[in-house]
Amino acid sequence: MSVFVQIIWACSTLAQLIVLVLLFLKGNFRKLPFFTAYIALNVCQAGFLVVLYFIPGINSRTTIALAWISECVTLLAQALATIEVLRLVLGSYRGIWALAWRMLAVVSTLVIGFVAMDARRNFAWAIVVADRGYHLTFATAVIACLFFIRYYSVAVPRAYKLLLAGFCFYSCTVILITTLIQAIWYPHSTYTEPIWQALTILSFAMVQVLWMVALRKPLPAEEPQRILHPASIYLSISPEINKQLQLLNEKLMRLWKFEARSH
């Protein structure tokens, strides 16, 4: 890595350490265990890569393979962390959350198929294309969740909105960077890897700052699951919007119960 990339990487790692400290100082690790594990794994990955790049005698192919294996582990942790925040936001609406995770499963399957076909056509970029496909899946899920929250005026604590916004921004940035670099530069260009590294790490460092703001205070208590029956509750605040939300949740609950009985 170039000196400039190393500086950005060091700043990003420091920011992740601050986020990790905030998670424990404010007690937020209890509500976000997977998110905490994700940040911790990122910090461990940074240390692992530092050691890996300075091991004498190890060839570049082995280094790249080990680096991508560690990246796969952190991507899996990121997936679990994203789902955890989505559940905290929508989990109180059981019918709607059931729809959300079904949609995520369907979108994931479609994206995996698309990525597999794209990777076969661009074998040299197979890993990078797969990484882009992963981020496309979760960017789609988070954007859909944010649109749902906006459309139905669902009351979501600001901290959770910032966490989701961070995931969304980073995934969208990775998709954009990878697509542009793949379209403009050839895979083996000497300029491709440093530019990709610098932009990706810089965007992730920006996300850490956003998460610091989100986690500087204890997260609000998780609300119990809402069974949206009494109309009086919804008629008191934003009647029409909350009535639509109530009807949607009840219809989905009936649908999932019907599916469960049919199986």
C-alpha positions as CSV (number, residue, x, y, z in Angstrom):
1,M,0.0,0.0,0.0
2,S,1.1,3.6,-0.7
3,V,2.0,5.9,2.2
4,F,-1.2,7.9,1.7
5,V,-3.4,4.7,1.8
6,Q,-1.5,3.6,5.0
7,I,-2.3,7.0,6.7
8,I,-6.0,6.7,5.8
9,W,-6.0,3.1,6.9
10,A,-4.5,4.1,10.3
11,C,-7.0,6.9,10.8
12,S,-9.9,4.5,9.9
13,T,-8.6,1.9,12.4
14,L,-8.3,4.5,15.1
15,A,-11.9,5.6,14.4
16,Q,-13.1,2.0,14.7
17,L,-11.3,1.7,18.1
18,I,-13.1,4.8,19.2
19,V,-16.5,3.3,18.1
20,L,-15.6,0.1,19.9
21,V,-14.8,2.0,23.1
22,L,-18.1,4.0,22.9
23,L,-20.0,0.7,22.5
24,F,-18.6,-0.5,25.8
25,L,-18.6,2.8,27.7
26,K,-22.2,3.6,26.9
27,G,-23.4,0.0,27.4
28,N,-24.6,-0.2,23.8
29,F,-22.8,-3.5,23.2
30,R,-25.7,-5.2,25.0
31,K,-28.2,-4.1,22.4
32,L,-25.8,-4.5,19.5
33,P,-23.7,-7.6,20.1
34,F,-23.3,-8.4,16.4
35,F,-22.5,-4.8,15.6
36,T,-19.9,-4.8,18.4
37,A,-18.4,-8.1,17.1
38,Y,-18.3,-6.6,13.6
39,I,-16.3,-3.6,14.8
40,A,-14.0,-5.7,16.9
41,L,-13.4,-8.1,13.9
42,N,-12.5,-5.1,11.7
43,V,-9.9,-3.9,14.2
44,C,-8.5,-7.4,14.5
45,Q,-8.4,-7.6,10.7
46,A,-6.4,-4.4,10.5
47,G,-3.9,-5.9,12.9
48,F,-3.8,-9.2,11.0
49,L,-3.1,-7.4,7.7
50,V,-0.3,-5.3,9.2
51,V,1.4,-8.5,10.4
52,L,0.6,-10.3,7.1
53,Y,2.2,-7.6,5.0
54,F,5.4,-7.5,7.0
55,I,6.0,-11.3,7.2
56,P,9.3,-11.9,5.4
57,G,9.3,-14.6,2.7
58,I,5.5,-14.8,2.1
59,N,4.5,-14.5,-1.6
60,S,2.1,-11.9,-2.8
61,R,-0.5,-14.5,-4.0
62,T,-0.7,-16.0,-0.5
63,T,-1.0,-12.6,1.0
64,I,-3.9,-11.6,-1.3
65,A,-5.7,-14.9,-0.6
66,L,-5.4,-14.5,3.2
67,A,-6.4,-10.9,3.0
68,W,-9.6,-11.8,1.1
69,I,-10.4,-14.6,3.5
70,S,-10.2,-12.1,6.4
71,E,-12.4,-9.8,4.3
72,C,-15.0,-12.5,3.9
73,V,-15.1,-13.0,7.6
74,T,-15.7,-9.3,8.2
75,L,-18.3,-9.2,5.4
76,L,-20.3,-12.0,7.1
77,A,-20.1,-10.0,10.4
78,Q,-21.3,-6.9,8.6
79,A,-24.3,-8.8,7.2
80,L,-25.2,-10.0,10.7
81,A,-24.7,-6.4,12.1
82,T,-26.9,-4.9,9.4
83,I,-29.7,-7.5,10.0
84,E,-29.4,-6.8,13.7
85,V,-30.1,-3.1,13.3
86,L,-32.9,-3.7,10.8
87,R,-34.5,-6.1,13.3
88,L,-34.2,-3.4,16.1
89,V,-36.0,-0.9,13.8
90,L,-38.7,-3.2,12.4
91,G,-38.8,-6.1,14.8
92,S,-41.6,-4.5,16.9
93,Y,-43.9,-4.9,13.8
94,R,-43.8,-8.6,13.5
95,G,-45.7,-8.9,10.2
96,I,-43.6,-6.2,8.5
97,W,-40.3,-7.7,9.8
98,A,-41.4,-11.0,8.4
99,L,-41.9,-9.4,5.0
100,A,-38.5,-7.6,5.3
101,W,-36.4,-10.7,5.9
102,R,-38.3,-12.6,3.2
103,M,-37.5,-9.7,0.7
104,L,-33.9,-9.8,1.8
105,A,-33.7,-13.5,1.2
106,V,-35.2,-13.1,-2.3
107,V,-33.0,-10.1,-3.2
108,S,-29.9,-12.0,-1.9
109,T,-30.7,-15.0,-4.2
110,L,-31.2,-12.8,-7.2
111,V,-28.0,-10.8,-6.6
112,I,-25.9,-13.9,-6.0
113,G,-27.1,-15.3,-9.4
114,F,-26.3,-12.0,-11.1
115,V,-22.8,-11.9,-9.4
116,A,-22.1,-15.5,-10.5
117,M,-22.8,-14.7,-14.1
118,D,-20.8,-11.4,-14.0
119,A,-17.9,-13.1,-12.3
120,R,-17.7,-15.8,-15.0
121,R,-17.5,-13.0,-17.7
122,N,-14.8,-11.1,-15.6
123,F,-12.8,-13.9,-13.9
124,A,-10.0,-11.5,-13.1
125,W,-12.5,-9.3,-11.1
126,A,-14.5,-12.2,-9.7
127,I,-13.7,-11.4,-6.0
128,V,-14.3,-7.7,-6.5
129,V,-17.5,-8.3,-8.4
130,A,-18.7,-10.7,-5.6
131,D,-17.8,-8.0,-3.0
132,R,-19.9,-5.5,-5.0
133,G,-22.8,-7.9,-5.2
134,Y,-22.8,-8.4,-1.5
135,H,-22.9,-4.6,-0.9
136,L,-25.7,-4.3,-3.5
137,T,-27.8,-6.8,-1.6
138,F,-27.6,-4.9,1.7
139,A,-27.7,-1.5,0.2
140,T,-31.0,-2.5,-1.4
141,A,-32.3,-3.8,1.9
142,V,-31.3,-0.8,3.9
143,I,-32.6,1.7,1.3
144,A,-36.0,-0.1,1.2
145,C,-36.1,0.0,5.0
146,L,-35.3,3.7,5.1
147,F,-38.0,4.4,2.5
148,F,-40.5,2.4,4.5
149,I,-39.7,4.4,7.6
150,R,-40.0,7.6,5.7
151,Y,-43.3,6.7,4.0
152,Y,-45.1,5.4,7.1
153,S,-43.5,7.9,9.5
154,V,-42.3,5.1,11.7
155,A,-40.8,6.5,14.9
156,V,-37.2,5.3,14.9
157,P,-34.5,6.6,17.3
158,R,-32.0,8.9,15.6
159,A,-29.1,6.6,16.6
160,Y,-30.5,3.6,14.6
161,K,-31.1,5.9,11.6
162,L,-27.5,7.0,11.7
163,L,-26.3,3.3,12.0
164,L,-28.4,2.4,9.0
165,A,-27.3,5.5,7.1
166,G,-23.7,4.5,7.7
167,F,-24.2,0.9,6.3
168,C,-26.2,2.4,3.3
169,F,-23.6,5.0,2.5
170,Y,-20.6,2.6,2.7
171,S,-22.3,-0.1,0.5
172,C,-23.4,2.4,-2.1
173,T,-19.9,3.9,-2.1
174,V,-18.3,0.5,-2.6
175,I,-20.7,-0.2,-5.5
176,L,-20.0,3.1,-7.2
177,I,-16.2,2.9,-6.7
178,T,-16.0,-0.7,-8.0
179,T,-18.2,-0.1,-10.9
180,L,-16.4,3.1,-12.1
181,I,-13.0,1.7,-11.7
182,Q,-13.9,-1.5,-13.5
183,A,-15.4,0.5,-16.3
184,I,-12.6,3.1,-16.6
185,W,-9.4,1.2,-15.8
186,Y,-8.3,-2.2,-16.9
187,P,-8.1,-4.9,-14.1
188,H,-4.3,-5.0,-14.2
189,S,-3.7,-1.2,-14.4
190,T,-1.1,0.0,-11.9
191,Y,-3.4,2.8,-10.8
192,T,-6.5,0.6,-10.1
193,E,-5.6,-0.9,-6.7
194,P,-4.3,2.2,-5.0
195,I,-7.3,4.3,-6.1
196,W,-9.7,1.6,-5.1
197,Q,-8.0,1.1,-1.7
198,A,-7.8,4.9,-0.9
199,L,-11.5,5.6,-1.8
200,T,-12.9,2.6,-0.1
201,I,-10.9,3.1,3.2
202,L,-11.7,6.8,3.2
203,S,-15.5,6.2,2.8
204,F,-15.3,3.6,5.6
205,A,-13.5,6.2,7.9
206,M,-16.3,8.7,7.2
207,V,-18.8,6.1,8.3
208,Q,-17.0,5.6,11.6
209,V,-17.4,9.3,12.3
210,L,-21.2,9.0,11.7
211,W,-21.3,6.0,14.0
212,M,-19.4,7.9,16.7
213,V,-22.2,10.4,16.7
214,A,-24.8,7.7,16.8
215,L,-23.2,5.9,19.8
216,R,-22.1,8.8,21.9
217,K,-25.2,8.2,24.1
218,P,-26.8,5.1,25.4
219,L,-29.3,3.6,22.9
220,P,-33.0,3.8,23.8
221,A,-34.6,0.8,25.4
222,E,-36.0,-1.7,23.0
223,E,-39.8,-1.6,22.7
224,P,-41.8,-4.7,23.1
225,Q,-43.4,-6.2,20.0
226,R,-46.4,-4.2,19.0
227,I,-49.7,-6.0,18.3
228,L,-51.4,-3.2,16.4
229,H,-55.1,-3.7,17.4
230,P,-56.5,-0.8,19.4
231,A,-57.5,1.9,16.9
232,S,-57.6,4.6,19.6
233,I,-53.8,4.5,19.8
234,Y,-53.5,5.3,16.1
235,L,-56.2,7.9,16.0
236,S,-54.4,10.0,18.5
237,I,-51.2,10.5,16.5
238,S,-51.1,10.9,12.7
239,P,-54.4,9.0,12.2
240,E,-54.2,8.2,8.4
241,I,-50.5,7.1,8.3
242,N,-50.7,5.0,11.4
243,K,-54.0,3.4,10.2
244,Q,-52.2,2.4,7.0
245,L,-49.3,1.0,9.0
246,Q,-51.7,-0.9,11.3
247,L,-53.6,-2.4,8.3
248,L,-50.4,-3.4,6.5
249,N,-49.0,-5.1,9.6
250,E,-52.3,-7.0,10.3
251,K,-52.6,-8.2,6.7
252,L,-49.0,-9.5,6.7
253,M,-49.6,-11.2,10.1
254,R,-52.6,-13.0,8.6
255,L,-50.6,-13.9,5.5
256,W,-47.7,-15.4,7.5
257,K,-50.1,-17.4,9.8
258,F,-51.8,-18.7,6.7
259,E,-48.5,-19.9,5.2
260,A,-47.5,-21.5,8.5
261,R,-50.8,-23.5,8.6
262,S,-50.5,-24.5,5.0
263,H,-47.0,-26.0,5.7
